[in-house]
Amino acid sequence: QVQLVESGGGLVQPGGSLRLSCVISGFTNNNVAVNWYRQAPPKEREMVAAISSTASIINYADSVKGRFAISRDNAKNTVYLQMNSLKPEDTAVYYCNVRYDDMTFWGEGALVTVSS
């Protein structure tokens, strides 16, 4: 059974940092490409960062470039999202996402609140 489990969310002041983790399990090979999305109602869910299975390809949304960094530790089946210089508009539920064999998998999400 495929599972994506996020952790690391919380409340942080503007300008602060948080690191989200996504632990991946249940695939034949857990070294899969992973995306981080976020959603702040009533906005649509948007992709903020993506990393290939070997970390050779990394992409960011323009809104987070230079502030967020995605990385992975394949030995731990974990993908990270380091978020720096956080702004109130970064407040959202952050989701780990994998597309594999024409299927889409989501984690439960981690709430990040940026507020003073």
Secondary structure, 3 states (H helix, E strand, C coil): CCEEEEECCEEECCCCCEEEEEEEECCCCCCCCEEEEEECCCCCCEEEEEECCCCCCEEECCCCCCCEEEEEEHHHCEEEEEECCCCHHHCEEEEEEEEECCEEEECCCEEEEECC
